[in-house]
Amino acid sequence: MLAITAELHVFDGATNWAQPLRLGVSIAGRDFIRICERRGDSIHFDSQPLEEANLGEGGRVEIYDITARVSPALRNREIGAPRVIHDGGGRPIGLALPFVRGGAFCLWVNDDEFYWGDEAALRSAAFTEGVRPVIGRRL
């Protein structure tokens, strides 16, 4: 794994680390994966780069490497083929990064915010009623 990056809102010099606007995943030997939240707690994947922006009086959007913040151990882990996490009904809500030796690190959206953690954290997350996250097909 190379890095997890994020577009973060910066206002009056304070960076909002808790609520990334978009996430990016760089894995050695693979195309960049940008994860964009959509309305209704679903996400979209593409390979476009993350973008900085000047929002005038509203602050700025800056790009940060957040790998060490989400899980320092990710830097040296060998990652298999990323898999889509869906809500049990086929709607994509996240991305699982499976480790070659078992387990996975997961990134998902819930209640209009990004979350991350291992598979246990994904399973124990307080999703809206009826949502049962499932790690499905390869991205």
N, CA, C and O atoms as a GROMACS GRO file, in nm:
protein
  556
    1MET      N    1   0.085  -0.118   0.000
    1MET     CA    2   0.000   0.000   0.000
    1MET      C    3   0.088   0.123   0.000
    1MET      O    4   0.192   0.126   0.067
    2LEU      N    5   0.049   0.223  -0.073
    2LEU     CA    6   0.126   0.345  -0.074
    2LEU      C    7   0.067   0.451   0.017
    2LEU      O    8   0.135   0.499   0.108
    3ALA      N    9  -0.059   0.490  -0.005
    3ALA     CA   10  -0.113   0.600   0.075
    3ALA      C   11  -0.265   0.610   0.064
    3ALA      O   12  -0.326   0.571  -0.035
    4ILE      N   13  -0.322   0.666   0.171
    4ILE     CA   14  -0.461   0.713   0.169
    4ILE      C   15  -0.453   0.864   0.184
    4ILE      O   16  -0.397   0.915   0.281
    5THR      N   17  -0.509   0.934   0.087
    5THR     CA   18  -0.506   1.079   0.088
    5THR      C   19  -0.650   1.131   0.098
    5THR      O   20  -0.745   1.057   0.074
    6ALA      N   21  -0.662   1.259   0.133
    6ALA     CA   22  -0.796   1.315   0.150
    6ALA      C   23  -0.798   1.462   0.112
    6ALA      O   24  -0.700   1.534   0.130
    7GLU      N   25  -0.912   1.505   0.058
    7GLU     CA   26  -0.940   1.647   0.043
    7GLU      C   27  -1.002   1.690   0.175
    7GLU      O   28  -1.105   1.636   0.217
    8LEU      N   29  -0.939   1.789   0.240
    8LEU     CA   30  -0.987   1.837   0.369
    8LEU      C   31  -1.018   1.986   0.362
    8LEU      O   32  -0.947   2.062   0.297
    9HIS      N   33  -1.123   2.026   0.430
    9HIS     CA   34  -1.161   2.166   0.436
    9HIS      C   35  -1.076   2.236   0.541
    9HIS      O   36  -1.062   2.188   0.654
   10VAL      N   37  -1.018   2.351   0.503
   10VAL     CA   38  -0.938   2.432   0.594
   10VAL      C   39  -1.006   2.568   0.604
   10VAL      O   40  -1.027   2.636   0.502
   11PHE      N   41  -1.040   2.609   0.726
   11PHE     CA   42  -1.106   2.737   0.747
   11PHE      C   43  -1.039   2.808   0.864
   11PHE      O   44  -1.021   2.749   0.971
   12ASP      N   45  -1.004   2.933   0.844
   12ASP     CA   46  -0.935   3.012   0.947
   12ASP      C   47  -0.815   2.938   1.007
   12ASP      O   48  -0.791   2.944   1.127
   13GLY      N   49  -0.742   2.869   0.921
   13GLY     CA   50  -0.621   2.798   0.964
   13GLY      C   51  -0.645   2.665   1.031
   13GLY      O   52  -0.549   2.596   1.064
   14ALA      N   53  -0.770   2.625   1.051
   14ALA     CA   54  -0.802   2.497   1.116
   14ALA      C   55  -0.840   2.394   1.010
   14ALA      O   56  -0.931   2.416   0.930
   15THR      N   57  -0.771   2.282   1.012
   15THR     CA   58  -0.798   2.173   0.918
   15THR      C   59  -0.900   2.078   0.979
   15THR      O   60  -0.884   2.034   1.093
   16ASN      N   61  -1.005   2.047   0.903
   16ASN     CA   62  -1.110   1.956   0.950
   16ASN      C   63  -1.068   1.812   0.918
   16ASN      O   64  -1.103   1.758   0.813
   17TRP      N   65  -0.993   1.752   1.008
   17TRP     CA   66  -0.944   1.615   0.989
   17TRP      C   67  -1.056   1.513   1.002
   17TRP      O   68  -1.046   1.404   0.946
   18ALA      N   69  -1.162   1.545   1.072
   18ALA     CA   70  -1.268   1.449   1.103
   18ALA      C   71  -1.363   1.423   0.988
   18ALA      O   72  -1.429   1.319   0.985
   19GLN      N   73  -1.372   1.515   0.890
   19GLN     CA   74  -1.471   1.499   0.784
   19GLN      C   75  -1.409   1.522   0.646
   19GLN      O   76  -1.426   1.629   0.588
   20PRO      N   77  -1.338   1.422   0.595
   20PRO     CA   78  -1.283   1.437   0.459
   20PRO      C   79  -1.394   1.459   0.357
   20PRO      O   80  -1.504   1.405   0.370
   21LEU      N   81  -1.363   1.538   0.255
   21LEU     CA   82  -1.459   1.563   0.148
   21LEU      C   83  -1.456   1.450   0.045
   21LEU      O   84  -1.561   1.406  -0.002
   22ARG      N   85  -1.337   1.404   0.010
   22ARG     CA   86  -1.315   1.290  -0.079
   22ARG      C   87  -1.191   1.218  -0.030
   22ARG      O   88  -1.105   1.277   0.036
   23LEU      N   89  -1.183   1.090  -0.064
   23LEU     CA   90  -1.065   1.010  -0.028
   23LEU      C   91  -0.997   0.960  -0.155
   23LEU      O   92  -1.062   0.943  -0.259
   24GLY      N   93  -0.869   0.936  -0.145
   24GLY     CA   94  -0.792   0.877  -0.253
   24GLY      C   95  -0.709   0.762  -0.200
   24GLY      O   96  -0.655   0.769  -0.090
   25VAL      N   97  -0.700   0.655  -0.279
   25VAL     CA   98  -0.622   0.538  -0.238
   25VAL      C   99  -0.519   0.510  -0.347
   25VAL      O  100  -0.553   0.491  -0.463
   26SER      N  101  -0.393   0.507  -0.306
   26SER     CA  102  -0.283   0.472  -0.396
   26SER      C  103  -0.227   0.338  -0.351
   26SER      O  104  -0.180   0.324  -0.238
   27ILE      N  105  -0.232   0.240  -0.441
   27ILE     CA  106  -0.179   0.107  -0.414
   27ILE      C  107  -0.074   0.077  -0.520
   27ILE      O  108  -0.097   0.099  -0.639
   28ALA      N  109   0.039   0.029  -0.478
   28ALA     CA  110   0.148  -0.002  -0.570
   28ALA      C  111   0.098  -0.091  -0.684
   28ALA      O  112   0.034  -0.193  -0.661
   29GLY      N  113   0.129  -0.050  -0.807
   29GLY     CA  114   0.095  -0.130  -0.924
   29GLY      C  115  -0.050  -0.118  -0.971
   29GLY      O  116  -0.090  -0.191  -1.061
   30ARG      N  117  -0.128  -0.028  -0.912
   30ARG     CA  118  -0.269  -0.012  -0.950
   30ARG      C  119  -0.299   0.134  -0.980
   30ARG      O  120  -0.226   0.224  -0.937
   31ASP      N  121  -0.408   0.156  -1.054
   31ASP     CA  122  -0.453   0.292  -1.080
   31ASP      C  123  -0.500   0.356  -0.950
   31ASP      O  124  -0.546   0.288  -0.858
   32PHE      N  125  -0.487   0.488  -0.943
   32PHE     CA  126  -0.537   0.566  -0.829
   32PHE      C  127  -0.688   0.547  -0.818
   32PHE      O  128  -0.756   0.541  -0.920
   33ILE      N  129  -0.740   0.538  -0.697
   33ILE     CA  130  -0.884   0.525  -0.674
   33ILE      C  131  -0.930   0.647  -0.596
   33ILE      O  132  -0.888   0.669  -0.483
   34ARG      N  133  -1.019   0.725  -0.657
   34ARG     CA  134  -1.081   0.835  -0.585
   34ARG      C  135  -1.219   0.789  -0.539
   34ARG      O  136  -1.294   0.729  -0.616
   35ILE      N  137  -1.252   0.818  -0.412
   35ILE     CA  138  -1.380   0.780  -0.354
   35ILE      C  139  -1.458   0.907  -0.325
   35ILE      O  140  -1.415   0.990  -0.245
   36CYS      N  141  -1.572   0.921  -0.390
   36CYS     CA  142  -1.655   1.041  -0.376
   36CYS      C  143  -1.788   1.002  -0.315
   36CYS      O  144  -1.852   0.906  -0.359
   37GLU      N  145  -1.829   1.077  -0.214
   37GLU     CA  146  -1.959   1.054  -0.152
   37GLU      C  147  -2.068   1.110  -0.242
   37GLU      O  148  -2.052   1.214  -0.306
   38ARG      N  149  -2.179   1.039  -0.246
   38ARG     CA  150  -2.298   1.086  -0.317
   38ARG      C  151  -2.410   1.099  -0.216
   38ARG      O  152  -2.403   1.045  -0.105
   39ARG      N  153  -2.512   1.170  -0.254
   39ARG     CA  154  -2.629   1.183  -0.165
   39ARG      C  155  -2.688   1.046  -0.137
   39ARG      O  156  -2.681   0.955  -0.220
   40GLY      N  157  -2.745   1.033  -0.021
   40GLY     CA  158  -2.811   0.907   0.012
   40GLY      C  159  -2.716   0.800   0.059
   40GLY      O  160  -2.745   0.681   0.045
   41ASP      N  161  -2.603   0.839   0.115
   41ASP     CA  162  -2.507   0.742   0.169
   41ASP      C  163  -2.462   0.638   0.068
   41ASP      O  164  -2.459   0.519   0.098
   42SER      N  165  -2.427   0.683  -0.049
   42SER     CA  166  -2.363   0.594  -0.145
   42SER      C  167  -2.237   0.664  -0.195
   42SER      O  168  -2.217   0.783  -0.170
   43ILE      N  169  -2.153   0.590  -0.264
   43ILE     CA  170  -2.028   0.646  -0.313
   43ILE      C  171  -2.006   0.612  -0.459
   43ILE      O  172  -2.074   0.526  -0.516
   44HIS      N  173  -1.911   0.680  -0.517
   44HIS     CA  174  -1.872   0.663  -0.656
   44HIS      C  175  -1.720   0.650  -0.658
   44HIS      O  176  -1.650   0.717  -0.582
   45PHE      N  177  -1.670   0.564  -0.744
   45PHE     CA  178  -1.526   0.545  -0.762
   45PHE      C  179  -1.486   0.593  -0.900
   45PHE      O  180  -1.558   0.572  -0.997
   46ASP      N  181  -1.371   0.659  -0.908
   46ASP     CA  182  -1.311   0.689  -1.037
   46ASP      C  183  -1.160   0.702  -1.017
   46ASP      O  184  -1.110   0.678  -0.907
   47SER      N  185  -1.089   0.740  -1.121
   47SER     CA  186  -0.943   0.750  -1.111
   47SER      C  187  -0.895   0.895  -1.123
   47SER      O  188  -0.777   0.919  -1.148
   48GLN      N  189  -0.986   0.991  -1.107
   48GLN     CA  190  -0.948   1.132  -1.115
   48GLN      C  191  -0.865   1.170  -0.991
   48GLN      O  192  -0.885   1.113  -0.884
   49PRO      N  193  -0.774   1.264  -1.006
   49PRO     CA  194  -0.694   1.305  -0.891
   49PRO      C  195  -0.778   1.387  -0.792
   49PRO      O  196  -0.879   1.448  -0.829
   50LEU      N  197  -0.734   1.388  -0.668
   50LEU     CA  198  -0.794   1.479  -0.570
   50LEU      C  199  -0.754   1.620  -0.610
   50LEU      O  200  -0.651   1.639  -0.675
   51GLU      N  201  -0.836   1.720  -0.573
   51GLU     CA  202  -0.809   1.856  -0.616
   51GLU      C  203  -0.815   1.955  -0.500
   51GLU      O  204  -0.904   1.948  -0.415
   52GLU      N  205  -0.718   2.044  -0.497
   52GLU     CA  206  -0.721   2.155  -0.403
   52GLU      C  207  -0.810   2.264  -0.462
   52GLU      O  208  -0.827   2.271  -0.583
   53ALA      N  209  -0.866   2.347  -0.375
   53ALA     CA  210  -0.954   2.455  -0.423
   53ALA      C  211  -0.949   2.571  -0.326
   53ALA      O  212  -0.936   2.553  -0.205
   54ASN      N  213  -0.959   2.692  -0.381
   54ASN     CA  214  -0.971   2.813  -0.300
   54ASN      C  215  -1.119   2.846  -0.294
   54ASN      O  216  -1.182   2.869  -0.398
   55LEU      N  217  -1.175   2.850  -0.175
   55LEU     CA  218  -1.318   2.877  -0.158
   55LEU      C  219  -1.344   3.020  -0.114
   55LEU      O  220  -1.452   3.052  -0.064
   56GLY      N  221  -1.245   3.107  -0.133
   56GLY     CA  222  -1.260   3.247  -0.095
   56GLY      C  223  -1.279   3.261   0.055
   56GLY      O  224  -1.199   3.208   0.133
   57GLU      N  225  -1.384   3.332   0.095
   57GLU     CA  226  -1.410   3.352   0.237
   57GLU      C  227  -1.447   3.222   0.308
   57GLU      O  228  -1.445   3.216   0.431
   58GLY      N  229  -1.481   3.118   0.231
   58GLY     CA  230  -1.517   2.988   0.289
   58GLY      C  231  -1.398   2.900   0.319
   58GLY      O  232  -1.415   2.787   0.365
   59GLY      N  233  -1.276   2.950   0.294
   59GLY     CA  234  -1.157   2.872   0.325
   59GLY      C  235  -1.096   2.808   0.201
   59GLY      O  236  -1.101   2.863   0.091
   60ARG      N  237  -1.037   2.692   0.221
   60ARG     CA  238  -0.970   2.620   0.114
   60ARG      C  239  -0.995   2.470   0.129
   60ARG      O  240  -1.034   2.421   0.235
   61VAL      N  241  -0.971   2.400   0.020
   61VAL     CA  242  -0.965   2.255   0.022
   61VAL      C  243  -0.821   2.219  -0.006
   61VAL      O  244  -0.765   2.260  -0.108
   62GLU      N  245  -0.761   2.142   0.084
   62GLU     CA  246  -0.622   2.100   0.068
   62GLU      C  247  -0.614   1.948   0.071
   62GLU      O  248  -0.701   1.881   0.128
   63ILE      N  249  -0.509   1.894   0.010
   63ILE     CA  250  -0.489   1.750   0.005
   63ILE      C  251  -0.385   1.710   0.108
   63ILE      O  252  -0.277   1.769   0.115
   64TYR      N  253  -0.418   1.609   0.187
   64TYR     CA  254  -0.327   1.558   0.290
   64TYR      C  255  -0.316   1.407   0.281
   64TYR      O  256  -0.412   1.338   0.246
   65ASP      N  257  -0.200   1.356   0.313
   65ASP     CA  258  -0.180   1.212   0.330
   65ASP      C  259  -0.228   1.180   0.471
   65ASP      O  260  -0.171   1.228   0.569
   66ILE      N  261  -0.333   1.098   0.483
   66ILE     CA  262  -0.389   1.066   0.614
   66ILE      C  263  -0.361   0.922   0.655
   66ILE      O  264  -0.420   0.872   0.751
   67THR      N  265  -0.273   0.855   0.584
   67THR     CA  266  -0.245   0.714   0.611
   67THR      C  267  -0.211   0.691   0.758
   67THR      O  268  -0.268   0.603   0.823
   68ALA      N  269  -0.119   0.769   0.812
   68ALA     CA  270  -0.077   0.750   0.950
   68ALA      C  271  -0.191   0.778   1.048
   68ALA      O  272  -0.194   0.719   1.156
   69ARG      N  273  -0.284   0.866   1.012
   69ARG     CA  274  -0.397   0.896   1.100
   69ARG      C  275  -0.499   0.783   1.103
   69ARG      O  276  -0.557   0.754   1.207
   70VAL      N  277  -0.522   0.718   0.988
   70VAL     CA  278  -0.623   0.613   0.985
   70VAL      C  279  -0.569   0.478   1.031
   70VAL      O  280  -0.639   0.402   1.097
   71SER      N  281  -0.443   0.448   0.996
   71SER     CA  282  -0.381   0.323   1.041
   71SER      C  283  -0.235   0.322   0.998
   71SER      O  284  -0.205   0.292   0.882
   72PRO      N  285  -0.144   0.353   1.088
   72PRO     CA  286  -0.002   0.358   1.054
   72PRO      C  287   0.050   0.227   0.993
   72PRO      O  288   0.145   0.230   0.914
   73ALA      N  289  -0.008   0.114   1.029
   73ALA     CA  290   0.039  -0.015   0.979
   73ALA      C  291   0.009  -0.037   0.831
   73ALA      O  292   0.064  -0.130   0.771
   74LEU      N  293  -0.075   0.045   0.770
   74LEU     CA  294  -0.110   0.026   0.629
   74LEU      C  295   0.008   0.046   0.534
   74LEU      O  296   0.015  -0.020   0.430
   75ARG      N  297   0.099   0.133   0.568
   75ARG     CA  298   0.210   0.166   0.479
   75ARG      C  299   0.287   0.043   0.431
   75ARG      O  300   0.329   0.037   0.316
   76ASN      N  301   0.304  -0.055   0.519
   76ASN     CA  302   0.388  -0.169   0.485
   76ASN      C  303   0.309  -0.297   0.462
   76ASN      O  304   0.367  -0.405   0.458
   77ARG      N  305   0.179  -0.286   0.446
   77ARG     CA  306   0.096  -0.405   0.423
   77ARG      C  307   0.079  -0.430   0.274
   77ARG      O  308   0.065  -0.337   0.195
   78GLU      N  309   0.080  -0.557   0.238
   78GLU     CA  310   0.056  -0.595   0.100
   78GLU      C  311  -0.095  -0.607   0.081
   78GLU      O  312  -0.162  -0.681   0.153
   79ILE      N  313  -0.147  -0.534  -0.018
   79ILE     CA  314  -0.292  -0.525  -0.041
   79ILE      C  315  -0.328  -0.605  -0.167
   79ILE      O  316  -0.260  -0.596  -0.269
   80GLY      N  317  -0.436  -0.681  -0.157
   80GLY     CA  318  -0.488  -0.753  -0.272
   80GLY      C  319  -0.581  -0.663  -0.354
   80GLY      O  320  -0.576  -0.541  -0.342
   81ALA      N  321  -0.664  -0.724  -0.436
   81ALA     CA  322  -0.756  -0.649  -0.522
   81ALA      C  323  -0.864  -0.582  -0.437
   81ALA      O  324  -0.935  -0.650  -0.363
   82PRO      N  325  -0.880  -0.448  -0.447
   82PRO     CA  326  -0.985  -0.378  -0.372
   82PRO      C  327  -1.123  -0.432  -0.407
   82PRO      O  328  -1.150  -0.472  -0.520
   83ARG      N  329  -1.211  -0.432  -0.308
   83ARG     CA  330  -1.347  -0.483  -0.325
   83ARG      C  331  -1.448  -0.377  -0.283
   83ARG      O  332  -1.424  -0.299  -0.191
   84VAL      N  333  -1.560  -0.377  -0.351
   84VAL     CA  334  -1.668  -0.282  -0.321
   84VAL      C  335  -1.747  -0.332  -0.201
   84VAL      O  336  -1.783  -0.449  -0.193
   85ILE      N  337  -1.772  -0.242  -0.107
   85ILE     CA  338  -1.863  -0.271   0.004
   85ILE      C  339  -1.998  -0.216  -0.038
   85ILE      O  340  -2.009  -0.100  -0.076
   86HIS      N  341  -2.102  -0.299  -0.031
   86HIS     CA  342  -2.235  -0.250  -0.065
   86HIS      C  343  -2.328  -0.266   0.055
   86HIS      O  344  -2.294  -0.330   0.154
   87ASP      N  345  -2.444  -0.206   0.043
   87ASP     CA  346  -2.538  -0.197   0.156
   87ASP      C  347  -2.628  -0.318   0.174
   87ASP      O  348  -2.724  -0.314   0.252
   88GLY      N  349  -2.600  -0.426   0.103
   88GLY     CA  350  -2.685  -0.544   0.108
   88GLY      C  351  -2.787  -0.545  -0.003
   88GLY      O  352  -2.845  -0.649  -0.034
   89GLY      N  353  -2.809  -0.429  -0.064
   89GLY     CA  354  -2.902  -0.417  -0.175
   89GLY      C  355  -2.831  -0.380  -0.305
   89GLY      O  356  -2.896  -0.352  -0.405
   90GLY      N  357  -2.700  -0.380  -0.304
   90GLY     CA  358  -2.623  -0.351  -0.424
   90GLY      C  359  -2.571  -0.209  -0.436
   90GLY      O  360  -2.490  -0.182  -0.525
   91ARG      N  361  -2.614  -0.119  -0.350
   91ARG     CA  362  -2.568   0.021  -0.356
   91ARG      C  363  -2.430   0.031  -0.292
   91ARG      O  364  -2.413  -0.010  -0.177
   92PRO      N  365  -2.329   0.085  -0.364
   92PRO     CA  366  -2.194   0.093  -0.307
   92PRO      C  367  -2.186   0.195  -0.194
   92PRO      O  368  -2.232   0.308  -0.207
   93ILE      N  369  -2.127   0.150  -0.082
   93ILE     CA  370  -2.112   0.240   0.033
   93ILE      C  371  -1.967   0.245   0.081
   93ILE      O  372  -1.936   0.319   0.175
   94GLY      N  373  -1.878   0.169   0.019
   94GLY     CA  374  -1.740   0.171   0.066
   94GLY      C  375  -1.646   0.087  -0.017
   94GLY      O  376  -1.684   0.030  -0.119
   95LEU      N  377  -1.523   0.082   0.030
   95LEU     CA  378  -1.417   0.008  -0.037
   95LEU      C  379  -1.340  -0.072   0.068
   95LEU      O  380  -1.297  -0.017   0.169
   96ALA      N  381  -1.324  -0.201   0.042
   96ALA     CA  382  -1.243  -0.287   0.129
   96ALA      C  383  -1.108  -0.308   0.063
   96ALA      O  384  -1.100  -0.338  -0.056
   97LEU      N  385  -1.004  -0.292   0.143
   97LEU     CA  386  -0.867  -0.314   0.096
   97LEU      C  387  -0.818  -0.441   0.165
   97LEU      O  388  -0.767  -0.436   0.277
   98PRO      N  389  -0.833  -0.556   0.096
   98PRO     CA  390  -0.798  -0.684   0.160
   98PRO      C  391  -0.646  -0.702   0.172
   98PRO      O  392  -0.571  -0.674   0.079
   99PHE      N  393  -0.605  -0.750   0.288
   99PHE     CA  394  -0.464  -0.782   0.308
   99PHE      C  395  -0.438  -0.919   0.248
   99PHE      O  396  -0.521  -1.009   0.257
  100VAL      N  397  -0.321  -0.935   0.188
  100VAL     CA  398  -0.285  -1.061   0.124
  100VAL      C  399  -0.289  -1.176   0.225
  100VAL      O  400  -0.323  -1.289   0.188
  101ARG      N  401  -0.256  -1.149   0.350
  101ARG     CA  402  -0.251  -1.255   0.451
  101ARG      C  403  -0.379  -1.262   0.535
  101ARG      O  404  -0.377  -1.320   0.644
  102GLY      N  405  -0.488  -1.205   0.486
  102GLY     CA  406  -0.616  -1.213   0.557
  102GLY      C  407  -0.657  -1.082   0.622
  102GLY      O  408  -0.573  -1.001   0.660
  103GLY      N  409  -0.788  -1.064   0.635
  103GLY     CA  410  -0.842  -0.942   0.691
  103GLY      C  411  -0.850  -0.833   0.586
  103GLY      O  412  -0.807  -0.852   0.473
  104ALA      N  413  -0.903  -0.719   0.624
  104ALA     CA  414  -0.916  -0.607   0.531
  104ALA      C  415  -0.926  -0.477   0.608
  104ALA      O  416  -0.973  -0.475   0.722
  105PHE      N  417  -0.882  -0.369   0.546
  105PHE     CA  418  -0.904  -0.235   0.597
  105PHE      C  419  -1.017  -0.177   0.513
  105PHE      O  420  -1.014  -0.188   0.390
  106CYS      N  421  -1.115  -0.116   0.577
  106CYS     CA  422  -1.235  -0.070   0.507
  106CYS      C  423  -1.253   0.081   0.520
  106CYS      O  424  -1.224   0.140   0.624
  107LEU      N  425  -1.301   0.141   0.412
  107LEU     CA  426  -1.338   0.282   0.407
  107LEU      C  427  -1.484   0.285   0.363
  107LEU      O  428  -1.520   0.224   0.262
  108TRP      N  429  -1.570   0.355   0.439
  108TRP     CA  430  -1.711   0.356   0.401
  108TRP      C  431  -1.776   0.489   0.437
  108TRP      O  432  -1.720   0.569   0.512
  109VAL      N  433  -1.895   0.510   0.382
  109VAL     CA  434  -1.973   0.629   0.413
  109VAL      C  435  -2.098   0.586   0.488
  109VAL      O  436  -2.161   0.484   0.456
  110ASN      N  437  -2.133   0.666   0.590
  110ASN     CA  438  -2.251   0.639   0.670
  110ASN      C  439  -2.300   0.774   0.722
  110ASN      O  440  -2.222   0.849   0.782
  111ASP      N  441  -2.426   0.803   0.701
  111ASP     CA  442  -2.484   0.929   0.748
  111ASP      C  443  -2.404   1.049   0.696
  111ASP      O  444  -2.375   1.143   0.770
  112ASP      N  445  -2.369   1.044   0.568
  112ASP     CA  446  -2.300   1.152   0.497
  112ASP      C  447  -2.158   1.180   0.546
  112ASP      O  448  -2.107   1.290   0.525
  113GLU      N  449  -2.094   1.085   0.612
  113GLU     CA  450  -1.957   1.103   0.657
  113GLU      C  451  -1.875   0.978   0.625
  113GLU      O  452  -1.929   0.867   0.621
  114PHE      N  453  -1.744   0.998   0.603
  114PHE     CA  454  -1.654   0.886   0.580
  114PHE      C  455  -1.609   0.828   0.714
  114PHE      O  456  -1.588   0.900   0.812
  115TYR      N  457  -1.596   0.696   0.716
  115TYR     CA  458  -1.544   0.622   0.831
  115TYR      C  459  -1.444   0.520   0.779
  115TYR      O  460  -1.440   0.490   0.660
  116TRP      N  461  -1.363   0.466   0.871
  116TRP     CA  462  -1.265   0.364   0.832
  116TRP      C  463  -1.233   0.277   0.951
  116TRP      O  464  -1.252   0.315   1.066
  117GLY      N  465  -1.183   0.158   0.919
  117GLY     CA  466  -1.143   0.063   1.023
  117GLY      C  467  -1.135  -0.076   0.965
  117GLY      O  468  -1.146  -0.095   0.844
  118ASP      N  469  -1.116  -0.174   1.052
  118ASP     CA  470  -1.109  -0.312   1.006
  118ASP      C  471  -1.250  -0.366   0.981
  118ASP      O  472  -1.349  -0.293   0.994
  119GLU      N  473  -1.258  -0.493   0.945
  119GLU     CA  474  -1.389  -0.552   0.916
  119GLU      C  475  -1.481  -0.553   1.038
  119GLU      O  476  -1.602  -0.539   1.024
  120ALA      N  477  -1.425  -0.570   1.157
  120ALA     CA  478  -1.506  -0.568   1.279
  120ALA      C  479  -1.568  -0.430   1.299
  120ALA      O  480  -1.684  -0.419   1.339
  121ALA      N  481  -1.491  -0.325   1.272
  121ALA     CA  482  -1.545  -0.188   1.284
  121ALA      C  483  -1.657  -0.166   1.184
  121ALA      O  484  -1.758  -0.103   1.216
  122LEU      N  485  -1.642  -0.217   1.063
  122LEU     CA  486  -1.746  -0.205   0.961
  122LEU      C  487  -1.873  -0.276   1.007
  122LEU      O  488  -1.982  -0.221   0.999
  123ARG      N  489  -1.858  -0.399   1.056
  123ARG     CA  490  -1.975  -0.477   1.100
  123ARG      C  491  -2.045  -0.414   1.220
  123ARG      O  492  -2.166  -0.426   1.234
  124SER      N  493  -1.969  -0.348   1.307
  124SER     CA  494  -2.029  -0.292   1.428
  124SER      C  495  -2.075  -0.147   1.411
  124SER      O  496  -2.130  -0.088   1.505
  125ALA      N  497  -2.053  -0.088   1.293
  125ALA     CA  498  -2.094   0.051   1.270
  125ALA      C  499  -2.247   0.064   1.279
  125ALA      O  500  -2.320  -0.028   1.242
  126ALA      N  501  -2.292   0.177   1.328
  126ALA     CA  502  -2.435   0.203   1.347
  126ALA      C  503  -2.496   0.258   1.218
  126ALA      O  504  -2.518   0.378   1.204
  127PHE      N  505  -2.522   0.168   1.124
  127PHE     CA  506  -2.585   0.208   0.998
  127PHE      C  507  -2.734   0.230   1.018
  127PHE      O  508  -2.793   0.184   1.116
  128THR      N  509  -2.794   0.301   0.923
  128THR     CA  510  -2.939   0.319   0.927
  128THR      C  511  -3.007   0.183   0.914
  128THR      O  512  -2.950   0.088   0.861
  129GLU      N  513  -3.129   0.177   0.962
  129GLU     CA  514  -3.201   0.051   0.962
  129GLU      C  515  -3.206  -0.012   0.823
  129GLU      O  516  -3.232   0.056   0.724
  130GLY      N  517  -3.182  -0.140   0.817
  130GLY     CA  518  -3.189  -0.213   0.693
  130GLY      C  519  -3.057  -0.224   0.618
  130GLY      O  520  -3.045  -0.304   0.525
  131VAL      N  521  -2.957  -0.145   0.656
  131VAL     CA  522  -2.827  -0.151   0.589
  131VAL      C  523  -2.741  -0.256   0.658
  131VAL      O  524  -2.713  -0.247   0.778
  132ARG      N  525  -2.699  -0.354   0.579
  132ARG     CA  526  -2.608  -0.458   0.628
  132ARG      C  527  -2.489  -0.461   0.532
  132ARG      O  528  -2.500  -0.519   0.424
  133PRO      N  529  -2.377  -0.401   0.570
  133PRO     CA  530  -2.265  -0.392   0.477
  133PRO      C  531  -2.210  -0.529   0.439
  133PRO      O  532  -2.194  -0.617   0.522
  134VAL      N  533  -2.184  -0.543   0.309
  134VAL     CA  534  -2.132  -0.668   0.254
  134VAL      C  535  -2.012  -0.636   0.168
  134VAL      O  536  -2.019  -0.548   0.082
  135ILE      N  537  -1.901  -0.705   0.189
  135ILE     CA  538  -1.785  -0.691   0.102
  135ILE      C  539  -1.810  -0.779  -0.018
  135ILE      O  540  -1.821  -0.902  -0.007
  136GLY      N  541  -1.820  -0.715  -0.136
  136GLY     CA  542  -1.861  -0.787  -0.256
  136GLY      C  543  -1.753  -0.796  -0.363
  136GLY      O  544  -1.639  -0.834  -0.335
  137ARG      N  545  -1.790  -0.763  -0.482
  137ARG     CA  546  -1.708  -0.782  -0.602
  137ARG      C  547  -1.581  -0.697  -0.601
  137ARG      O  548  -1.568  -0.599  -0.528
  138ARG      N  549  -1.489  -0.738  -0.686
  138ARG     CA  550  -1.369  -0.658  -0.706
  138ARG      C  551  -1.404  -0.528  -0.774
  138ARG      O  552  -1.495  -0.523  -0.857
  139LEU      N  553  -1.332  -0.425  -0.740
  139LEU     CA  554  -1.354  -0.294  -0.802
  139LEU      C  555  -1.301  -0.296  -0.945
  139LEU      O  556  -1.309  -0.196  -1.016
   0.00000   0.00000   0.00000
